[in-house]
């Protein structure tokens, strides 16, 4: 359908002086390649979004782990369970540092025109932080399951969870990346 009112643009009433304006679904523009600057800005925004999600998870988990030491049941933990707890708290601290580091990098490097390097470093820190987060989750799970089920069953369950993390977080993305590389 076309309109021939020369004084009104049908899509926004801007008063554009057009003889014939097509009315209908918007036409898809041909996708143009992004510039290097657009690419690095997009990648940086993606890193920020990923960081927000991961930071929330590790912050809650780290807070929980820190509070465990102040409960009455903490004194009843065996030496092994205390060891698992200490390792898990240290892993949580390392994961927290890795996942928050991109914010610090950005703050200290802002305005120096090193966004490409910043994005690369932040992406590496995110991968490191995600490995540490997976280990922290498994350590926490092991500590909790050792109080609920027999030790061997707890270890088998946690081993299964670790395999699942590996499949979901690392193997699947690697497979998709490999497949996408073959198509190009």
ABEGO torsion letter per residue (X at the ends): XBBABAABBAAAGAGBBBABBBBEBBBBBBBBBBBAAAAAAAAAAAAAAAAAAAAAAAAAAAAAAAAAAABAAAAABBAAAAAAAAAAAAAAAAAAAAAAAAAAAAAAABGAGAAAAAAAAAAAAAAAAAAAAAAAAAAAAAAAAAAABBAAAAAAAAAAAAAAAAAAAAAAAAAAAAAAAAAX
